[in-house]
């Protein structure tokens, strides 16, 4: 997905829900802070989105421009209507969002997660694709280990989960420092 495609999703979501502001979570929220990221970050064809002030309307987005919809078939990308509970995020994440608003969004607003918040959200989700995404964020210099570990204690998870996350993140960073593991390495 490109930044322009995300802007289209914001515009279409606004038309569907008659809402003005949206929250974008998940991997494609990188398109807020990093409008032109490397290809590894734009593989997903879906944007997870919900109306900021009426998250219950996310179902309308999913139904109209979600997976398998005419919109999806026409454009090759789609929106997944989600809710605020979908992502586990650090405290004060709202103060770090990146605003996407322009003529392509019909002046509607999409708030994308900051890269560090996105990283921690993906780390907490813990799927293989999330681990790979987090490692790519580290490898490409979009986040630094120190900033991630500094924000980790603000995650709304118990102490044991925080310890598990800290250990996993440190393992990922260590794996990236191994010889033969360059920016193009696997």
KATADA-V102504 format. One record per backbone hydrogen bond with DSSP energy under -0.5 kcal/mol. CO is the residue of the C=O (numbers start at 1). NH is the residue of the N-H. E is the energy in kcal/mol with one decimal. If there is no record, write none. Layout:
BEGIN
{{CO NH E} {CO NH E}}
END
This chain:
BEGIN
{{2 6 -2.1} {3 7 -2.5} {4 8 -1.9} {5 9 -2.0} {6 10 -2.3} {7 11 -2.4} {8 12 -3.0} {9 13 -2.6} {10 14 -2.1} {11 15 -2.0} {12 16 -2.2} {13 17 -2.3} {14 18 -2.3} {20 109 -2.8} {21 52 -2.2} {22 111 -3.3} {23 25 -0.5} {23 50 -1.7} {24 113 -1.0} {25 48 -0.8} {26 29 -2.1} {27 30 -1.7} {28 31 -1.5} {29 32 -1.8} {29 33 -0.7} {30 34 -2.7} {34 37 -0.8} {35 3 -0.5} {38 41 -2.1} {39 42 -1.7} {45 78 -2.7} {47 49 -0.6} {47 80 -3.0} {48 25 -2.0} {49 82 -2.1} {50 23 -2.9} {51 54 -0.5} {54 57 -2.5} {55 58 -2.0} {56 59 -0.8} {57 60 -1.1} {57 61 -1.2} {58 62 -2.6} {59 63 -2.5} {60 64 -2.2} {61 65 -3.0} {62 66 -1.2} {64 71 -0.6} {65 79 -2.5} {66 69 -2.2} {66 72 -0.5} {69 73 -2.5} {70 74 -2.6} {71 75 -2.8} {72 76 -2.8} {78 47 -1.8} {79 81 -0.6} {80 49 -2.3} {80 82 -0.5} {83 86 -2.0} {84 87 -0.6} {87 89 -0.6} {89 156 -0.6} {90 93 -1.3} {92 95 -1.3} {93 96 -1.8} {94 97 -0.8} {97 99 -0.5} {98 112 -2.9} {99 101 -0.6} {100 110 -2.3} {102 105 -0.9} {102 107 -2.7} {103 106 -1.4} {105 108 -1.7} {109 22 -2.3} {110 100 -2.6} {110 112 -0.7} {111 24 -3.0} {112 98 -2.9} {114 118 -2.7} {115 119 -2.6} {116 120 -2.4} {117 121 -2.3} {118 122 -2.5} {119 123 -2.8} {120 124 -2.4} {121 125 -1.7} {122 126 -1.8} {127 131 -2.2} {128 132 -2.3} {129 133 -1.9} {130 134 -2.7} {131 135 -2.7} {132 136 -2.1} {133 137 -2.2} {134 138 -2.2} {135 139 -3.1} {136 140 -2.6} {137 142 -2.0} {137 143 -1.2} {138 141 -1.4} {144 148 -1.9} {145 149 -2.7} {146 150 -1.9} {147 151 -1.5} {148 152 -1.6} {149 153 -0.6} {151 154 -2.1} {152 155 -2.2} {154 91 -1.1} {155 157 -2.2} {158 162 -2.3} {159 163 -2.4} {160 164 -2.4} {161 165 -2.7} {162 166 -2.7} {163 167 -2.5} {164 168 -2.3} {165 169 -2.9} {166 170 -2.3} {167 171 -2.1} {168 172 -2.4} {169 173 -2.3} {170 174 -2.3} {171 175 -2.6} {172 176 -1.7} {173 177 -0.8} {174 177 -0.9} {175 178 -1.0} {178 181 -1.5} {180 182 -0.8} {182 185 -1.3}}
END
